[in-house]
Amino acid sequence: MEQGVQQKKNEMQLGDPYLDLRKLSGYSSLSVSTLRGYIKEGTLMYYKVKGKILVRKSHFDQWMRQFEVDRKKDLDDLVDDVISRVKH
């Protein structure tokens, strides 16, 4: 909870910028075409001003959280897979 409050304070101080796809690509290391794909599928929220696509940094960061990897779960799944293959 404390981390969320601090993040909001930081966003307010930085002004929570809007990023065009080129800047968002640099920020995220995702290609512009990959970002366009997520926008086209409707999963990434964006704004369009005079044909220019803009994404609010805080919205992008929140959207990215869905891709966070639970390393313990990944390891557990890997172990289960190996054990399953050894048994068969």
N, C-alpha and C positions, 0 to 999 in steps of 0.2 A: 504494500500500500504506500509506504514512504517513498519508494522508488517512483511510483506513478505520480505522486505529488511533485517530486523534484523534476521529473520529465516535463510536466506541465509548466512549471516555473521557467525551465530552460527554454521551452518553446515560446513562451510569452516574451522572454528577453530577446530571443533571436527573431521574433516576428513570425515564426512558423511559415517559412517561404513557400511560394508556389514554384515548382520546378518544371521546365519544359522537358521533353523526352530525352534530349541530348544530355542535359544536366542530370536528370534522374538516372540515366544510363551510367554516367560517370560515378554518381553517388552509390549506386547499387551493384555495379559490375554486371548488370543484365543488359543485353543488347537492346537497342531501340526497337528492333522487330519483335523481340520477345515481349517487351512492354506493350507494344501495339497489340500483340496477340491477347494479352490479358485484358486490355481495354476492350477489344472486340468481343471477347467472350462475356464481358460484363462483370468480371470479378474485381477489377481495379477501378475505383472511383476517380473521375477526372472532371475537369472543366474545359470548356472550349470557348475561346475568345478570338473572334475574327479568324477562325480556322486553326488557331494555335492551341494545341493540347497542353494543359497544365495539370499537375498533380500536386496537391498540398503534401509537404514533406511528412507531417504528422499522420496523414491518412495512409501514405505509403508505408511508413514504419509500422503502423497498426496492422495493415494488410499483410505485411511480411511475417508477422508473428505466427500466422497459420502454418508457416513452413519450418518453424523451429523444430529441431530434431531432439527427441528425448533419447540421449545416448544410452541410458540404461535399458530402455525398451528395445532399442536397436540391437544391443548386445544380447539381451534375453532372446529375441527373435532369432538371431544368428545361432545361438547355442541350441535352441529348440530345433532349428532346421538341420544342423549338423547331426544331432542325436537321432532325428527322424530318418535321415539318410543312412546312418550307420545301422539302424535297426532293420532297414529294408534291404 
